[in-house]
Amino acid sequence: MTAPHNVAIIGLGVIGQRMLANMPNQGSLEIVGGWDLSAEACASAKEKFPWLTIAGSAEALIQDPETDVVYIGVPPMAHRGYALAAIAAEKAVFCEKPLGVDVEESRELTDRMEASGLKQAVNFVFGAARGAEMMKAAIDAGEAGDVAGVDIRLHFAKWPRGWQENAAWLGQREQGGFVREVLSHYLFLTEKLFGGSELVSSSLAYPASPEGAAETHVLAQLDCSGIPVTFAGTVGGIGPDLVEYTVWGERKSFRLNDWYRLTASDGGDWRDMIEGVDNLPLDAYMLQLDNLAAMLDGRPHTLPDFRAALSVQERIEELLESD
């Protein structure tokens, strides 16, 4: 059995607290401490996880000799600074996506991350999710036949979503919006399945107020190794949210609903492909952490690195700047 890996949690918001809840159950990931710029977030995390040590500063936690890997779960514009601090301290990095919002800065960060030789990964939800891996295996085995196209459909009655309301930055054009926050996961999945993408066209709409608010309507077409990819995303209106990703194949088509539920059709009704898993989101989180542990052990894993995340960021920022 390998030695446990000690994780520093930078950012104690919703996603950081999800890590606090799940990492101790993984088996080989131990949390050495946490930190957040917000005293309120620190207090909330301490209340929910009394065993958590709140560090005096991010720098102290990153430089702590006990820290093996730095998890970065703060707003995108702050990712670079903490990643560079981790590189300077010679610690492995597990960073939330996107790497940032400035493409040139992220290119430079990616180069420095690679030059360091340190272990690195970025937390896209489809890095290890069961449905994504099953879809990839089926497509790679030729079950889909020729792929006619990919459709991505997103609708949110409210943005940010209710559970994100404390993260006001998500509703701002500067570093938030559902294109960066949600579409990026599906663009990563598309590039994972089919290779690099190119933007063909896009159209965006923004609300008149409040000033600087993020996008509410997006239409875009991309090309991924000759496969047309269409994206439609909207915000507003009464009804359930829609999160749907479909690969249309000549012999079999595949669809992910509600992030993790994989279905398939060979011309008839959509059929569930995953059996015996009661909680698909939790299953995906734990598979992600298992792959993080594998990466830290030097074993094979499926998590994307900074270079893969940079490819997604380049296309996302191009899309947002193209209108």
LUMFIBA-204274 format. One record per residue: x, y, z of N, C-alpha, C, O in turn. Coordinates in steps of 0.001 Angstrom, whole numbers, plus 500000, padded with zeros to 6 digits. Atoms other than C-alpha are relative to their C-alpha. Layout:
N
XYZXYZXYZXYZ;...
//
This chain:
323
500845498796500000500000500000500000500873501243500000501816501337500786;499222498781500084501347503422499040499678500926501157498620500817501777;500211499032498927501735506232501559498889500961499611498692501223498424;501058499037500327498833508688501821500586501286499436501748501612499680;499604498723500580498997511976499919499278501118500748498051501109500848;500571498909499216498450515132501967499601501154499089500410501660498311;500568499007500902496220517687500264499720501298500744499127501294501823;500344498661499525496028521430500896498830500508499179498885500494497949;501200499520500685492601522866500051500004501524499989499809502157501026;500026498540500157492800526436498714498652500367499382498420500123498198;501362499694500446489215527687498446499009499099500712498981497891500477;500912500780499169486488526596500870498537500290499684497679500226500565;501377499808500447483368527398498841499329498665499747499716497650500326;500780501212500242480907524847497478500881498845499517500777497730500029;499187501076500570483457522878495453501087499571500971501372498380501102;499005500350498992486149523065498116499410499142501101500040498188501557;500645500800498961483692521747500690499584498630499482499506497674500254;500262501321500581482747518950498294501254499135500100501167497937500370;498746500733499835486408517957498344500195499581501456500644498467501728;499873500334498582486394518091502151499097498832500368499457498017501217;500938501081499700483397515752502198500436498673499401500227497621500006;499733501240500728484705513223499686501427499471500135501636498258500152;498612500472499945488494513110499972500279499040501156500958498034500952;499702500939498904488568511488503438499467498591499764499929497645500402;500572501314500285486494508608502009500723499269498879500413498113498590;499324500617501142488857507928499112500976498911500449501099497877499792;499112501033499483491410506035501193501466500348500019502198499881500891;498581499654500021494750507551500236500255501501499871501388501936499666;499864498546500030494074511286500199499643500545501385498533500329501871;500223499428498681494420513099503527500128501518499919501019502034499245;500023498540500069493649516780504055500849500576501119500583500353502300;499082499429499015496439518671505768499479501321500545499847501722501649;500560498734499543494501521942506005499263500701498881499324500280497726;500747499225500985492322524486504245500157501483500247500558501911501329;499911498531499888492245528218503583499071500623498973498857500080497889;500805499215500929489964530780501994500160501467500367500314501813501538;499916498566499779490169534541501565498827500496500830498946501487501551;501216499610499293486635534735503002499959499381501398500009498160501544;500132500502498634486373534455506780498707499227500162498646498259500920;501284500695499941482754533413506285500122498581499453499574497646500036;499800501328500574483792530497504048500817499118500934500534497927501070;499198500762499038486419529427506586499138499529501164499236498379501593;500862500343498871483843529515509391498998498918499612498732498005500394;500948500998500472481337527538507324500654498635499883500088497627500307;499290501272500151483906524870506475500347499403501360500238498192501552;499636500485498667485027524615510096498781499458500739498881498486501487;501228500466499352481446524234511271499588498630499460499178497754500222;500414501267500609480733521417508800501039498904500174500703497720500214;498903500967499886484136519752509191500887500413501176501948501001500964;499279499516498812485334520356512774501453499556500063502270500202500719;498632500503499998488483518322512168500941500816499110502158500643499180;499199499253500968489684520759509487500859501058500692500366501819501524;499099498953499538492722522908510295499962501159499011500265500978497831;499993498809500848492319526447508930501368500646500091501799501050501171;498649499429500021495720527762507878499959501508500166498937502145499909;499923498559499838496877531279508638500051500739498680499645501898498601;499928499386501328497495531975504952500129498899498959500516497772499268;499836500953501088497455530271501577501468499641499827501809498480499601;498576500223500195501213530690501317500553499013501019501332498122500681;499519500905498959501825528974504652499535498575499752500288497625499967;500545501332500257499572526066503693500693499342498820501012498154498868;499323500548501178501176525623500281501433499588500339501909498548499884;498594500261499676504690525762501737500180499005501139501301498565501395;499921500954498892503881523453504665500696498725499537500292498141498532;499294501224500406506323520507504507499096498774499930499414497806499239;500926501128500031503360518190505122499177499948498718498631498899498377;500824499940501209501617519310501922500680499311498826501826499615498495;499500500678501194502083517013498925499376500557498726500046500678497700;500719499537501188499440518374496532499101501156500401498485501144501467;500821498815499756497656521716496303498772499947499108498882499945497882;501253499897500731493997521723495308499595501471499961499538502132500998;500322498586500186492989525119493880498539500103499573498183499758498446;501431499911500256489250525797494122499469501401500250498494501586500978;500358498590499851489010529592493913499518500531498651499611499810497658;500417499464501300487596531899491185501139499992498975502307500087499351;498996500232501049489410531548487829501156500987499960502295500585499724;498926499024500131491373534793487882501081499827501059502172500380500916;499014500236498948493160533626491056500741498675499829501676498405500582;499367501303500167494149530171489760501501500121499749502299499396500344;498598499892500407497422531307488230500916500261501181501959499622501313;499128499629498881498827532876491389500257498835500938501391498614501363;499816501131499088498218529831493564500742498854499320501516498148499966;499271501041500724499459527455490871501491500321499958502324499435500149;498589499611500010502697529419490572500622499829501379501779499423501491;499490500195498639503074529356494356500255498521500271501241498167500918;499803501440499828502650525583494313501224499517499224501995498695499718;498819500361500786505227525256491533501268500413500742502223499642500829;498824499509499266507674527390493546500297499130501214501457498945501584;499822500859498830507091525124496552500207498535499625500347497677500496;499783501347500534507534522033494343498927499021500486499227497913500931;501126500836499626504085520656495105499173499652498770499069500455497843;500920500378501068501750518738492794498782500914500047498469501500501084;501131499075500107498713520690491589498774499290499434498853498576498434;501301500434500499495042519763491192499138501253499967498700501737501011;500614498683500165493319522862489786498602499895499413498349499070498535;501306499896500640489714523696489045500146500636498626501101501371498372;500027499340501287488887524707485503499196501298500135498416501437501077;498931499938500998489327527015483719501320500401500645501350500833501797;498714499561499457493023527710484159499964501484500327500614501928501273;500125498559499800492109531401483914499088500564498943498376499820498269;500791499359501051490420533925481652500899500726498999500436501115497926;499018499390500896493563535445480087500788498873499337501561498182499999;499399501138500698494758532998477433501519500056500022502171499031500222;498537499897500009498312534337477244500586499634501357501610498955501431;499532500367498660498725534049481005499906498491500216500790497895500833;500164501445499823497418530487480901500992499221499148501438498148499552;498962500656500806499797529569478082501334500016500736502055499019500776;498744499889499248502696530845480147499975499102501226500980498467501546;500130500864498831501404529019483236500157498535499605500830497775500302;499892501383500458501061525773481282501442499644499686501903498558500038;498587500238500297504635526081480012500802499827501286501657498945501376;499264500088498733505900526651483544499639498734500769500491498113501404;500418501235499338503853523781484909500708498805499382501208497940500100;499342501119500674505264521415482302501499499997500251502099498940500446;498554499907499774508811522684482773500383499552501406501499499082501626;499701500376498616508572522002486512500131498495500175500824498027501079;499990501447499860508042518288485956499115499487501120499117498290501409;500867500391498891505530518271488821498720499333499481498278499591498361;501274500629500381502407516133488743498910501067499991498889501958500840;500990498944500219499408518148487529498744499425499393498796498492498593;501285500400500588495726517741486723499016501146500183499179502001501053;501046498981499944492665519898486111498662499289500177498422498243499574;501225500675499587489232519084487533498827500255499061497914501014499385;501185500076500847486907518619484572499180498795500457499736497734500739;500823501065499433483934516513485670500032498722499169499750497643499690;499949501191500838484356514150482714501413499428499889501708498645498986;498652500563499996487975513412483526500013498517500297500887497788499829;500035501417499638486970510062484973498585499466500171498423498306500551;501385500416499760483139509910485120499667498732499218500084498568498072;500293501315500576481765506444484392499351500107498617499762499413497687;500685499877501275479423507537481592500912500485498893500839499996497766;499064499478501000482130509505479796500990498931499560501291498805498373;499037501052500339484586506616479979499332498880499197499933498331498274;500721501028500762481956504133478769499711500469498581499832499699497628;500257499452501321481026506427475890501270499977499151501239499581497986;498733499971500740484664506854474886500399498590499557500809498389498414;499634501373500345485309503099475003499140499473498858499643498797497961;500903500477501054482250502403472836500320500653498662500342499982497630;499696499290501246483120505073470267501341499528499441501476499305498238;498683500469500447486772503981470146499919498591499410500695498236498523;500162501366500502485574500400469559499186499947498711498988498874498142;500734499939501256483552501572466552498510499755500117497834499593499101;501425500301499827480101500994468073499101501075499387497998500770498933;500815498923500565478845504390466877500022499993498477499111500522497838;499798499858501434480105503929463338500467501413499703501047502066500570;499651498616500319480679507208461513499158500944500851497955500741501014;500696499032499150479779510143463748499505501158499145500292501846498495;500601498937500810477364512572462091500150501371500652500209502384499954;499874498710499329477702515276464739499802499855501490499465498783501993;500161499926498554477561516316468374499111501198500307499316502286499768;500876498914499552474804518397470000500180500210501501500176499256502279;499918499632498581475222520230473309498865500971500271498767502011499620;501152499166499682472072521703474861499988500308501491499977499402502324;500020499556498605472042523736478071498893501021500197498728501930499384;500949498966499602469232525643479740499969500083501523499883499070502217;500067499770498564469207527185483197498914501030500281498925502127499723;501063499053499650466130528801484691500589501240500655500054502340500514;499344498896499293468466530962486760501497499794499960501986498676500123;498529500062499955472164531781486546500524501204500780500154502344500496;499557501303499532474013531418488801498847499184500589497818499729500990;500997500878499416472063528411490013499903500248501504500808500829502103;500259499684498605470602528531493518501132499646500941501447500412501852;498932500435499097473411526598495154501304500769499772502266500596500520;498804499204500295475942529010493600499834501472500377500711502281500075;500324498587499803474361532254494819501065500762500784501216501971500608;498951499313499235477211533007497229501217500327499143502056501137499540;498881499738500920479649532976494287499548501031498965499254500687497820;500535498943500867478609536327492799500772500126498691500203500523497673;499176499866501202481490536256490302499482499134498844499733499443497679;500518500873501052479726533425488414498995500707499098498809500314497946;500979499267500791477094535908487239500586501162499228499853501895498563;499350498869500645479652538385485897500780499574498761501375498498498712;499330500277501270481077538553482401501516499876500154502163499180499370;498551499930499856484609539165483697500648498626500117501657498358499464;499405501328499845485275535582484804498970498884500198499335497731500428;501041500990499786481909533825485126499227499675498735499769499740497632;500857500368501118479002532779482908499935498497499793500864497774500153;500164501446500161477669529354481956500869499431498887501110498224498849;499108500514501040479905529125478892501314499532500623501780498430500334;498768500411499321483046529075481046499731498885501011500498497927501111;500237500892498862481444527204483938499489498629499587499860497629500202;500634501271500352479445524488482137500418499503498616500831498353498471;499626500457501337480131524397478395501424499477499965501713498535499227;498599500438500011483853524026479131500128498510500304500985497837499731;499951501432499703483181520575480634499669499176498764500304498155498499;500431500755501172481426519441477476500944500187498814501085499290497983;498973499830501029484030520938475183501194499111500313501781498509499414;498936500937499624486648519032477160499634498578499590500455497864499013;500429501347500355484612515849476695500069499786498492500497498726498037;499964500122501459484298516513472947501425499816499508501681498976498645;498603500136500418488058516977472582500595498686500497501464498109499843;499564501307499494488629513887474725499568498885499059500312497931498832;500540501027500888486451511872472349500555500084498588500820499058497961;499759499844501433487427513357468988501223500831499632501543500938498448;498829499195500327490510515583469256499692501489500025498589501903500382;500099498545499902491094519326468995498858500595499202498419500027498202;501156499350500627488316521729468025500373501355499430501373501961499815;499868498658500572487984524891465949498640500671500026497621500029499772;501252499258499985485350527591466295499631500409498581500444500993497865;500495499639501333483255528052463141499196501292500070499425502207499279;500817498805499864480689530624464290499404500047501398499313499028502082;500648499875498691479037532004467416499195501288500054499480502252499344;500824498826499757476395534458468571499607499987501470499169498964501995;500283499904498579475879535691472127499074501170500284499070502162499555;500839498898499529473327537840473949500240500192501486500440499234502233;499774499648498601473767539662477250498826500835500503498190501533499713;501093499171499476471201541268479570500395501473500031501572501811500159;499729498561499952470871545047479530500471500431501384501244501381501515;499565499718498642471312545064483296499956498695500794499190497798500443;499061498987499515473000544642485624501241500103499102501529499208498308;498815499765500815476125546060484055501035498906500234501317498535501373;498960501018499897478762543437483297499488498595500234500275497687500505;500558501327499761476365540505483670500418499022498897500668499420497759;499567501040500931477284537228481989498938499718498952497805500186499059;500855500343501138475738535845478806498734499259500434498728498540501433;501259500709499761472159534586478717499606499097498838498848498146499034;500345500813501170471915533145475182501240499842499122501941500812498833;498834500281500841474576531477473049499631498952498956499009497937499271;500036500994501066474561529694469699501397499911499411502011500940499130;498653500133500551477816528270468366500117498703499218499435497717499498;499636501206500733479175525798465870501505499862500029502238500826499805;498581500309500001482555524133466178500245498818499069499320498105498677;499585501140500802484468521628464109501046499234500800502039499803501253;499080500827499222486200518750465852500458498835499132499774497818499020;499458501034500894488363516718463483499012499625498908498881498454498550;500951500222501066485721517136460793498596499688500473497690499560499650;501324500277499435482788516422463112499353501310500415499931502038501222;500668498762499596480282519304463403499448499887501419498817498895501784;500464499939498618479518520289466988499136501242500143499606502352499890;500890498859499826476515522504467704499691500189501479499515499227502226;500264499671498602475882524290470981498928501062500078498997502083499395;501017499003499716472785526099472191499841500084501507499610499070502167;500133499808498574472616527590475679499165501220500312499315502259499669;500876498889499644470007529804477346499825500063501514500023499083502231;500326499766498592469126531302480726498660500723500071498419501663499314;501256499304499766465651532280481947498785499142499732498844498184498960;501236500742500214462089531030482112499761498949501069500688498511501751;500394500980499004460217528607484308500139498588499437499780498323498289;499870501388500423461005524921484140501297499398500476502170500106500979;498780500668499553463657522337484905501186500364499118501033500651497931;498772499788500768467250522896483855500198498846499018499734497730499250;499683501011501008468455521018480777501505499966499811502126500990499527;498571500202500228471970519608480518500119498701499208499954497613499759;500106501163500894472270517266477539501125500026498958501393501054498337;498892500141500940475147516005475383499755498747499161499640497648499704;500337501120500880474486513794472343501048499833498908501414500792498229;499150500389501131476854512024469964499126499184499056498667498095499404;500845500668500990474908511076466829500868499111499108501669499607498316;499215500951500780476394507917465292499192499320498918497966499246498998;500658500698501112475611506050462099499326498709500466498233498377500007;500560501258499522475032502773463959499406500101501405498437499411501721;500499499830498636474508503887467555500311501413500456501390501941500191;499815498661499446474045507247469255500046499910501522499467499007502125;499815499990498557474979508127472828499600501361500557499825502396499929;500426498741499389473553510726475186500293499988501494500034499006502190;499857499764498568474544512081478594498930500997500423498883502117499915;501019499130499431471593513537480521500375500353501433500945499536502156;499749499604498612471892515518483746501417499646500425501645499137501522;498567500163499779475673515275483516500469498555499874501366498273499078;499345501293499824476212511612484332499211498788499517499753497683499483;500817501139500407473344509438483068500230499713498521499854500519497669;499693500376501379474489507648479899498893499115499442498511498114500046;500978500807500725471895506351477439500491499785498574501389500484498104;499616500294501386472175504873473947498773499615499202497786499129499753;501071500380500912469948504331470922500599499424498723501542499974498154;499624500548501306470355502089467905498862500177499007498737499431498036;501131499675500858467250503605466323498691500022500758497712500612500300;501190500031499170464728502957469068500118500977501157500840501970501066;499969499137498827464170504518472484501392500023500623502190499102500444;498749499902499262467081505712474576499985498995501148499004498905501886;499881501015498956468271502938476916501135500359500958502209500786500536;498960499746499006470189503371480158501153499027499818500947497833499602;498803500815500181473762502111479885500709499679501313501536498768501362;499326500209498718474831502314483533499025499337500963497933499848501212;500838500734499063473424499786485963500735499818501329501963499750501372;499424500319498698473962499209489668500698501137500703501410500909501682;499394498836499345475082502744490551498870500893500484498141501466499674;501129499258499436472672504501492904500183501511499920499214502245499723;499729498566499954474352507909493021501081500324498973502273500267499273;499037499774501084475969508798489700500912501197500258502107501099499976;499067498897499708477311512236490778501082499600501000502260499879500777;499008500417499008478998510769493868500977498996499407502174499039499693;499144500968500682480320507902491771501055500715499161502223500327499155;499058499238500829481894510429489395501036500709500862502221500717500527;499054499310499120483438512427492250501063499029500519502253499346500532;499051500942499408485012509339493785500937499416498936502113499186499216;499119500448501074486327508064490434501050501060499681502200500740499380;499055498908500226487913511478489960501120499961501046502298500105500717;499010500036498924489637511210493334500865498748499924502053498799500241;499196501207500202490731507637492642501068500240498935502208499796499074;499031499704501057492389508877489463501027501023500453502180500973500027;499028499074499424493980511764491362501036499236500809502233499494500687;499064500811499219495502509251493778500914499192499085502108499065499354;499182500755500948496676507143490835501073500896499384502225500481499253;499025499061500554498355510199489286501125500264500991502301500243500626;498991499701498983500126511010492544500887498798500290502050498950500662;499211501223499816501241507376492843500900499708498804501783498854498882;499261500293501222502657507500489315499385498877499191500041498304498321;500706501046500739500063505007488051499190500611498857498956501819498862;500827499467501090497991505351484837498719500616500540498146500129501514;501224499311499593495042507734485138499405500691498790500032500743497733;500698499387501131492527509576482944499804501509500163499123502125499344;500240498583499761492666513104484372500734500869498977501858500550498589;499341499099500953493436515963481960501076500834500682500975501151501867;498945499141499485496597518007482393499755501447499591498735501760498977;500160498577500300497135521764482029499915500248498493499195501148498060;500009499793501444497755521443478283498610499735499433498135500490498584;501361500295500450494348519819477725499038501096500439498150501490499682;500862498923499501492702522484479886500234501289499233499294502049498996;499684498813500786494488525214477944499294499952498649498787500972498184;500683500141501286493059523863474675498529500386500138497985501079499278;501398499653499768489548524153476119499856501496500244498968502136499682;500088498565499699490186527643477500500175500851498746499467501842498567;499785499234501227491504528885474159498722500076499170498383501131498634;501205500007500813488314527829472414498860500750500696498101501468500046;501060499319499242485997529095475171500175501511499920499209502231499670;499770498550500038487605532539475261499834500548498584499373501676498405;500226499594501392487586532701471448498507500142499736498071501090499084;501449499962500180483873531941471510499424501256500665498602501947500064;500535498866499264483183534630474136500421501324499388499707502318499524;499501498757500577485234537232472282499549500204498556499785501266497981;500254499966501441483880536459468802498758500799499624498591501173498463;501254499345500359480503538180469047500179501511499883499221502225499587;
//
